[in-house]
Structure formats: C-alpha cells, structure tokens
Amino acid sequence: MLDIQRIRTETEAVKSSLATVGFAPNIIDRVLELDAQRREMQKEGDILRAELNAASKNIGREKDPAARQALIEAVGTVKSKIKDNEAAVPAVEVELDDLLLNIPNLPLPEVKVGPDDSHNDVVEVYGSAPTFDFEPRPHWELMESLGIIDFERGQKISGSRFYVLRGDGARLQRALITFMLDLHTRQHGYEEVYPPSMVRADCLVGTGNLPKFGDNLYRDHEEDFWWVPTAEVPVTNLYRDEILDGATLPIRHVAYSPCFRREKMSHGKDTRGIKRGHQFDKVELVRFERPEASRAALDELVAHARKVAQLLGLQHRLIKMCTGDLSFVSCIKFDIETWAAGCAEWLEVSSCSLFGDFQARRARIRFKDEDGKNRFVHTLNGSGLALPRVLISVIETYQQADGSIMVPQILRPYMGDQERIVRRGE
C-alpha cells in the first residue's frame, strides 16, 4: 500500500510513476478527494465532541431550569450530529481503503520504463547450454519412458494439469527440495520455517494477493481459509501487526511449501508436461530489512537464488524487469530463468523482488529504531528455487542418449549416492 502522505505531497510524481506500470493515474484524484472528505469529517467530529464536552459540563453548572433545559436540548442536537458524522465516515473509509489496496507499488528510479516483457533486459547469461550427440527429448517423454511420472492417474484423481511423480521422479524432487533448504540454511544464513499451507484472508491482503488477485486463488467457502499461492504469504505474515526490535533485523527465512494457483491466465498454454499446474512445490526466501539496507539485500537475495542453479550445473540467465512487467507489489524485480534443453526454452524458476514498505504497510509490520521511532520494515522475497521447472531443467540437461538421466553431483548425497535414473528393473 502506498503512503497516503506521499500521495498528498508528491501527487504528480506518483501519477507519472503509476502510468509507467500501466495503472490509470486519474484514480489518484479520487483517492485525494476521499482523503480530504475523511479528514474533514474527522475534524468536524473532533469539534462536535469538544462542543459536547463543554455543553455537558455547563449543564451541571447551570441553576436556572429554563437555561438548563436549553442546554440539554443543545446537547441532544450535538449528539445527533455526532451520530450522523460517525455514520458517514465508514463509507468514505471503505471506498478509500479499497482504492488504496488496488493501487500497485511504484517502481524504483533505476527500473527501465517499458510497456511489456519485450523491454526487459538480460543482465547476464551464466554457464553454457548442454551439448548432445543426439536429439534431446522433452521431459514428458523422458519421464514417461522411465516410468517416473504418471499423467493418466494424476488426471484421474484430480483432473487436468495434475500428475503423480513416482519412484525416482519423486525421489529427485525431494532431493532438490532438501538440497535447496540445506544450502540456504547452512551457507546463506536463513532460518528454516515450515508454515501452514492455509491462511486467513487478511494474510493475503497483507502480501498484496487480495483483493486484486482473488480469482487466481483457491479457498474454502465454508471458512476463511485460503490455500497459499506461495510460502511468501504465511512467512511474511509471521510478523503481521508486530513492532520488531530493530536489533533483530535483518530477519531471513526460508520455507518449503506446496503452492496452489488457478491457471486461468494460461488456458491453452503449455498443456504438455509439468511446466504449469494448479499445485506445485517451491522453496521460498523471505527477508525483512531496514529501509537503508534493502536494495543491497535484493542483490544478495538474487545471488543466493542463482547459487542453486550454479551448483546444479544449469545454464541460467538473469532478467531485469521493466516497469510494464513488474508485479503488482514489486518496486524492482529480477527473474532467474534456467535453460530446458529438450523443450528448447528458458523457464522462469525465480522472481526476486524488493517491495519496499508496500507489504509492511498493508500487514502493519514495523520496527523500533535506535531513536525509539516506529518505522515500517522493507520486505523482499524470491524463489530459491521453484519446482517443477527446475526439475524440468535438471532432467532435460542431464539426459543421456539411452534415455536415462544422470543425477547432478550435488544431489547424489540426497539420493543415496545414486548416479543415474533408469527405468525400474534395468
């Protein structure tokens, strides 16, 4: 959520910035109109309450019955006005809050202005693409031929875009998750947490998923439970409505969770394989930083996510997003994409974002600084990394001519020193 004070004092700058992310800036005019109404109502209410207090005291002092009755009637009139004032304020506040919750974050000045992803910049490509003396195959062919995935039974029990990993397919996925958690906790200094996979609506409001993206989320219609689209939601809300001790910052958490998202926006896309699904696994990095340290923390976060791809021996590239391709909550964002040799395409395996105080204002997460002042923290998050796309890249990168898959060296200790995935019985 944007700071209303910033909207008041930097109106034109805010409008110009919002225009670069494709948001209609005229909504800011309505925000300011409602803000002025609310402040005027609050001022009027304060004046009326002061009149009421004064009149109430005078009633007790007045000895003349007629004058006393007049004061009583005046008090009744003031009380009626206060009641009307209090009844009118909520409608204004509801509309104002709804508008503020649907306004996206403002990009940092360093973010390139551009209308869509075609204007993103490739910062760097790391590593080399794998070479083969045979025609590389896509992961769905490899996995089916090895018997490590079952599309038919996945669709039978849950429908389209679901599958069942079997045998070494499930084992490889589990190895990737454990490897990533160990890397981030033992080498990068993150504390692991295992959060609930269902949250209340106010948690999703805090991270910016609601109200704007409710159609992409799954929920229980009987109770206020929502399935998480990412571990970012429960982990960020660990500190909702809290004032943290500034000495505890930065706070770094890593969490594994299943994730649930509707694929409405990708209807008809990537119908083959496991690139898109309603349920997937992800290891997520979430950080809480002092404002002055948050931009440098983003670069460190990117490096931590990149380290996973590097240790897995995957060719990957870093993309800096332009204004038109930022997420709703990001003020700057980098994507990490790994190369899938069989599909011959780059797959996004991480989005690393700095949100500034945008989420912290929504979730009311503050810290007390050395001067005793309460300030909003800055939040960051990024996948470290996301499955199943990193699984796809591993399988397609390490495929062999005979259809087997070599296990990356870094993962072998997590698979009982297994070197190769072959069809069961071979």
Sequence and secondary structure as in RCSB ss.txt:
>XXXX:A:sequence
MLDIQRIRTETEAVKSSLATVGFAPNIIDRVLELDAQRREMQKEGDILRAELNAASKNIGREKDPAARQALIEAV
GTVKSKIKDNEAAVPAVEVELDDLLLNIPNLPLPEVKVGPDDSHNDVVEVYGSAPTFDFEPRPHWELMESLGIID
FERGQKISGSRFYVLRGDGARLQRALITFMLDLHTRQHGYEEVYPPSMVRADCLVGTGNLPKFGDNLYRDHEEDF
WWVPTAEVPVTNLYRDEILDGATLPIRHVAYSPCFRREKMSHGKDTRGIKRGHQFDKVELVRFERPEASRAALDE
LVAHARKVAQLLGLQHRLIKMCTGDLSFVSCIKFDIETWAAGCAEWLEVSSCSLFGDFQARRARIRFKDEDGKNR
FVHTLNGSGLALPRVLISVIETYQQADGSIMVPQILRPYMGDQERIVRRGE
>XXXX:A:secstr
   HHHHHHSHHHHHHHHHHTT  TTHHHHHHHHHHHHHHHHHHHHHHHHHHHHHHHHHHH   HHHHHHHHHHH
HHHHHHHHHHHHHHHHHHHHHHHHHHTS     TTS   SSGGG EEEEEES     SS    HHHHHHHHT EE
HHHHHHHH TT  EE THHHHHHHHHHHHHHHHHHHTS  EEE   SEE HHHHHHHT TTTTGGGS EETTTTE
EE SSTHHHHHGGGTT EEEGGG SEEEEEEEEEE   GGGTTSS STTSS SEEEEEEEEEEE GGGHHHHHHH
HHHHHHHHHHHTT  EEEEE  GGG  SS SEEEEEEEEETTTTEEEEEEEEEE TTHHHHHHT EEE TTS EE
E EEEEEEEEETTHHHHHHHHHSB TTS EE  GGGGGGGTT  EE  TT 
